[in-house]
Amino acid sequence: MAGKDYYNILGVSKDASDDDIKKAYRRLAHQHHPDKTGGNEKKFKEINEAYQVLSDGQKRAQYDQFGTAFQGGGAQGGFDFSDFMNGAGGGGVDLGSIFGDMFGGGFSSRTRRDRRQGERGHDIAIDVEITLSDAFTGAERTFELKRMSRCAHCTGTGAEPGTPIKTCATCSGSGYVRETRQIFFGSFATESVCPHCKGEGKVPEKACKDCHGQGRIPLIKPVTLHVPAGIRDGEVIKLESEGESGLYGRHSGDLYATIHVRAHEHFRRQEDDIHYTLRIPLVEAVLGEDTKIVPTIDGKTKIRIPSGIDSGTVLKLREKGMPRLRARGRGDMLIKVEVETPKRLSRRAKELLEELRKELK
């Protein structure tokens, strides 16, 4: 496999599941984001490139077979193996198109269009902490986020308002530059996105005074995140187009918020069930209790303690757990009973226990 090792970039094995790849990407993107202290823009772009390929089943299959030579892998040159396998008309291999691309024929308009559409703004990954109560009821969080946003002065064009946009002299308006290399049996031509106009084919005659011709500027803007009831720790919420704006008004990336649910003082969550430990005195375990008040995630409720209950017994309260995020209803509440043995007894209490022991023999 030639070129970059996308699996190594994300730190996953070649047989990693889609979920493993997504988790690795979230962690690394958050770690290396350029806006973070110690962030690395080059590494961040490399991580995004690897994820764009490995998260797509078709691209991943092509990459596993051909390496980064295939078009979806972010290589600036080389031919499109999907065109090679499917043919220009979908009915077979178009050898004329393939060898034309390789030896001077150029890329198809579809390939150029697909490549340009893929050059959107960067995705952003953030972490959001909520309480277990928030996860039960659902929550809304609004926070300030610094990101590259569309320039309001030029509306994303990169040109000073009232000034024209001219054809790029570097690529003559095509958005791509061609390089021809000599190999042992002919010439080999490759194309890459024009470094001057970034694939637009046009450049402003006078750059915008606010964004300096980029069409975007760093801004601190509010983002509102709606957390659904029943969400679990570690799940990710995607906000489409809430990432960074692309150059020259291109599509924005997405925002990925990883939810972290803080541990509760009394309750422990397992999937959609709530676990709670109830400690009762010895006398209640022996005699039972018809009305025992216990807390739940949404208030208090009454339960019955049967006489002679053993320590470690689990009582179930149906539909008293967490809401099911992707189904109707709620989980259960599981109450584990722990019988507390008294450490200090009065003389009278000891006498009564002795009588009880004789009675039970």
Disulfide bonds with the S-S distance in Angstrom:
none
